[in-house]
Amino acid sequence: MPKLKYQFLPNACPEAADILILPVPLENTVSYKEGTANAPEGIIRAGEQLEYYEEDAAWSPLLHMNISVLDAFSAKINEDESTTHQRLYETVNALPQKNLLVALGGEHSITPAIVAARMPTPGTVIQLDAHADLRSQFNGSPYNHACPMHRIREQQHALIMIGIRSLTEEEALRINNDEDITAYMDRQLRHASAWPSLLKSLSSLTGDVWLTIDMDAFDPGLIPGVGTPQPGGISWHQSIDILEAVIYNRNINLRGLDLVELTPEPTRVSEITAAKLIQKAISFWGKAHKYDQKPKSGSQSHVDYH
C-alpha cells in the first residue's frame, strides 16, 4: 500500500498528532464477498472528496488538530495467525496514547489485538454490527472474523451490541446469560422506546470505551459494499446519533475506534459514507476536547485549499 495522506494534508509526526489513522488491510478469513483489504486505501481516497468544514459541529477540525496516517499494518507471507495478531498488538501498543486512534480494516478479526493494546484494563466495547461475532472459533481458528467479540469478552470488557440481526442459537444463549453483554437487536430498535433507551445508555457510560463499527451494521441499501450483508440495519442519521451520544459523553475516555468489513464497490458510495463517518468522529472528538478553542495551527493550516 502506498503512503497515504488524509485529505491531501501533510502527515504530522505521530508523537505530535492529535489523530492517528492506522490502515490495517488484513483479509485472511473472509467468508463471503472479498475485497476488504482494499478498504483502508479506498476510504482514505474517498475522504479526498470531503470538505474540511464539518457541518454538524460547525468547524474545521483539522485547522486546529494535527493528523497522521501511519504506515499500513499487513500480515507477512506464511505468517501464522497468532503471530500476525501479536504483531498488531505490539504495533498499536507502541503508538502514542494521548490521541484518538482510528483503525481502518480490513476484517473484524483485527479488533481484539487493537483493543488489548489501547484498553489493557476492563472497559466497555460498543459494537455496531449485523452479526454477533461471539463464536469461540470458526473454520478452526479463534482469529476468524466471526470471533472478535468472544475475544473481547475474554479481555473482560463489557459489550454493548447494536444492530444485531444474524447470530447462532449458541450466541443468542450467551447474550441472554452474560450480564456483561447488552444487545440492542436490529428490529428491537424500531420500537419507539428502544432508540431513546439506547442513546441514554451510551450517554451514561463511564470509564474507558472502544467503538468498533462493522459496516454491515448499516442498511445495505445505504452501504452495499460489505463482506457479509444482511437486510435491515441502522441508518446514516442513527449512526450520527450514536457517535454524538458516545463522543460527547464527558464521563468516558474514548480510547479509539475501528471501522471494518467494508468492500469497495463501483459506485464508491460505501467508501465515501465510511469516510464521512470517520470525519464526524474526528470532528466530534475534537469539539468534545475543546480543540476548537486552540490555535489554528493544525494540519489544514499547512495547505492552500482555496
C-alpha positions in Angstrom: 0.0 0.0 0.0 1.4 3.5 -0.9 2.0 6.1 1.8 -1.3 7.9 2.3 -2.4 11.3 3.4 -5.7 12.3 4.9 -7.5 14.8 2.6 -4.1 15.7 1.0 -2.9 17.0 4.3 0.7 16.6 5.4 1.3 13.8 7.9 2.3 15.1 11.3 4.9 13.3 13.4 2.9 10.6 15.2 4.1 11.9 18.6 2.7 15.3 17.7 -0.5 14.1 16.1 -3.9 14.5 17.8 -5.4 12.0 15.4 -3.7 8.8 14.3 -5.1 6.7 11.4 -3.8 3.2 11.2 -4.6 1.3 8.0 -5.0 -2.5 8.7 -5.7 -4.2 5.3 -6.0 -7.7 6.8 -8.1 -10.1 4.8 -7.4 -13.7 5.9 -10.7 -15.2 7.0 -13.5 -13.6 5.0 -16.3 -15.9 4.3 -18.4 -14.3 1.5 -17.5 -11.2 -0.5 -13.8 -10.4 -0.9 -12.1 -7.1 -1.1 -11.9 -5.7 2.4 -8.1 -5.5 2.2 -8.7 -2.6 -0.3 -10.9 -0.7 2.1 -8.3 1.4 4.0 -6.9 3.0 0.9 -10.4 3.3 -0.6 -11.8 5.1 2.4 -8.8 7.5 2.6 -9.0 8.2 -1.1 -12.8 8.8 -0.8 -12.1 11.3 2.0 -10.3 13.5 -0.5 -13.8 14.4 -1.8 -14.9 15.8 1.6 -14.7 19.4 2.6 -12.6 20.3 5.6 -15.5 22.0 7.3 -17.7 19.6 9.3 -21.3 20.9 9.3 -22.7 19.3 12.4 -20.2 20.6 14.9 -19.8 23.7 12.7 -16.0 23.9 12.5 -13.0 22.8 10.5 -11.4 20.3 12.9 -8.1 19.9 11.2 -7.5 23.6 11.2 -7.0 23.1 15.0 -5.7 19.5 15.1 -2.9 17.6 13.6 -3.4 14.2 11.9 -1.1 11.4 10.7 -1.8 8.4 8.5 0.5 5.7 9.7 2.2 3.1 7.6 -0.2 0.2 6.9 0.0 -2.9 9.0 -0.2 -6.1 7.0 0.3 -9.8 7.5 3.5 -11.3 6.3 3.7 -14.2 3.8 3.5 -17.6 5.5 3.0 -15.9 8.9 0.7 -17.8 11.3 -2.4 -16.0 12.6 -1.3 -15.8 16.2 1.9 -14.1 15.2 0.1 -11.6 13.0 -2.2 -10.6 15.8 0.6 -10.4 18.3 2.5 -8.1 15.9 -0.6 -6.0 15.5 -0.9 -5.7 19.3 2.7 -4.7 19.6 2.4 -2.1 16.8 -0.6 -0.4 18.4 0.9 -0.7 21.9 4.0 1.2 20.7 1.9 4.2 19.4 1.5 7.4 21.4 -1.5 7.1 23.7 -2.9 10.6 24.2 -4.7 10.9 20.9 -7.6 9.5 19.0 -6.7 6.3 17.2 -8.8 5.3 14.1 -8.0 1.9 12.8 -9.3 1.1 9.3 -9.8 -2.6 8.4 -9.7 -5.0 6.9 -11.7 -7.7 8.5 -13.2 -7.6 12.0 -10.6 -10.0 13.4 -8.3 -7.0 13.9 -10.3 -5.5 16.8 -9.2 -7.6 19.8 -5.5 -7.0 19.4 -6.0 -3.3 19.0 -8.4 -3.1 21.9 -5.9 -5.1 24.1 -3.2 -2.5 23.3 -5.4 0.6 23.9 -7.5 -0.7 26.8 -5.4 -3.1 28.9 -7.8 -2.9 31.8 -11.6 -3.8 31.6 -13.7 -1.1 29.9 -16.6 -1.1 27.5 -16.7 -2.0 23.8 -19.5 -0.7 21.7 -20.1 -2.9 18.7 -22.2 -1.8 15.7 -22.7 -4.9 13.7 -25.2 -7.1 11.9 -23.5 -10.2 13.4 -22.9 -11.2 17.0 -19.3 -12.4 16.3 -19.3 -14.4 19.5 -18.0 -17.7 18.2 -15.1 -19.1 20.1 -13.7 -20.3 16.8 -14.8 -20.6 13.2 -13.3 -22.8 10.5 -10.8 -24.0 13.1 -9.5 -20.5 14.0 -10.1 -18.3 17.1 -8.8 -15.4 14.9 -11.7 -15.7 12.4 -13.7 -12.6 11.6 -16.7 -14.4 13.2 -14.9 -14.5 16.6 -13.7 -11.0 17.7 -16.4 -10.3 20.3 -15.6 -13.6 22.0 -12.0 -12.5 22.4 -13.2 -9.1 23.6 -15.1 -10.8 26.4 -12.0 -12.8 27.2 -10.4 -9.5 27.9 -13.1 -8.8 30.4 -14.6 -5.8 28.6 -18.3 -5.2 28.8 -20.0 -5.3 25.5 -22.8 -3.3 24.0 -24.1 -4.7 20.7 -26.1 -2.5 18.3 -28.0 -3.6 15.2 -27.5 -7.4 15.6 -29.7 -9.4 13.1 -27.6 -12.6 12.4 -26.4 -15.0 15.1 -26.4 -18.6 16.1 -28.5 -20.2 18.8 -25.4 -20.6 21.0 -24.6 -16.9 20.6 -28.2 -15.9 21.5 -28.0 -18.0 24.6 -24.7 -16.4 25.6 -26.1 -12.9 25.1 -29.1 -13.9 27.4 -26.9 -15.4 30.0 -23.9 -13.0 30.2 -24.7 -10.0 32.3 -21.9 -8.0 30.8 -23.4 -8.2 27.3 -26.2 -5.8 26.4 -27.7 -6.4 22.9 -29.9 -4.0 21.0 -31.3 -6.2 18.3 -32.0 -4.6 14.9 -35.7 -4.9 14.9 -36.0 -4.0 18.6 -34.6 -0.6 17.7 -37.6 0.0 15.5 -39.8 0.2 18.7 -40.5 3.8 19.8 -38.9 3.5 23.2 -35.8 1.5 22.2 -33.8 4.2 20.4 -34.0 6.8 23.2 -33.1 4.0 25.7 -30.0 3.1 23.7 -28.8 6.7 23.4 -29.4 7.2 27.2 -27.4 4.1 28.0 -24.5 5.3 25.8 -24.6 8.8 27.3 -24.4 7.3 30.8 -21.3 5.2 30.3 -18.2 5.8 32.3 -14.6 4.8 32.0 -12.6 3.5 29.0 -14.6 2.9 25.9 -13.8 1.5 22.4 -16.1 1.8 19.4 -16.0 -0.9 16.8 -18.0 -0.3 13.6 -18.6 -3.2 11.3 -20.0 -1.5 8.2 -22.6 -4.3 7.7 -24.4 -2.8 10.7 -25.8 -0.3 8.2 -28.8 -0.9 5.9 -27.2 -2.4 2.7 -29.3 -0.1 0.7 -27.1 2.7 2.1 -23.8 0.7 2.2 -23.8 -2.2 -0.3 -20.1 -2.6 -0.1 -19.7 -5.0 2.8 -18.4 -8.6 3.1 -21.4 -10.2 4.6 -24.5 -8.0 4.1 -27.8 -8.6 5.9 -31.2 -6.9 5.3 -32.3 -4.3 7.8 -29.7 -2.2 9.6 -29.2 1.2 11.0 -29.5 4.5 9.0 -26.9 7.2 8.5 -28.6 9.6 10.9 -28.9 6.9 13.6 -25.1 6.3 13.3 -24.5 10.0 13.9 -26.8 9.9 16.9 -24.7 7.1 18.3 -21.4 8.9 17.7 -22.7 12.0 19.4 -24.0 10.1 22.4 -20.7 8.3 22.9 -18.2 11.0 22.0 -19.8 13.9 23.8 -20.2 11.9 27.0 -17.7 13.6 29.3 -17.6 10.6 31.7 -15.8 8.3 29.3 -12.3 8.1 27.9 -12.7 7.1 24.2 -9.6 5.0 23.5 -10.3 4.9 19.8 -12.4 3.3 17.1 -12.1 0.9 14.3 -14.1 0.6 11.1 -14.1 -2.8 9.4 -15.5 -5.2 6.8 -16.0 -2.6 4.1 -15.5 -3.9 0.5 -15.0 -1.1 -2.1 -17.6 -1.1 -4.8 -18.1 0.6 -8.2 -20.4 3.4 -7.1 -17.9 4.4 -4.2 -21.0 5.3 -2.1 -19.8 2.8 0.6 -16.3 4.3 0.7 -17.5 8.0 0.9 -20.0 7.1 3.6 -17.3 5.5 5.6 -15.0 8.4 5.1 -17.7 10.9 6.2 -18.4 8.8 9.3 -14.7 9.0 10.2 -14.7 12.7 9.6 -17.7 13.0 12.0 -15.9 11.0 14.7 -12.8 13.2 14.4 -14.9 16.4 14.5 -17.0 15.4 17.5 -13.9 14.1 19.4 -12.0 17.4 18.8 -15.0 19.5 19.8 -15.6 17.4 22.9 -12.0 18.0 23.9 -12.2 21.7 23.2 -9.7 21.8 20.3 -11.9 24.5 18.7 -10.5 26.8 21.4 -6.9 26.1 20.4 -4.8 28.0 17.8 -5.4 27.4 14.1 -2.1 25.6 13.7 -3.4 22.1 12.7 -2.7 20.1 9.6 -5.0 22.2 7.4 -3.1 25.4 8.2 -0.2 24.0 6.1 -2.1 23.8 2.8 -3.6 26.3 0.5 -7.1 24.9 -0.3 -8.8 27.8 -1.8 
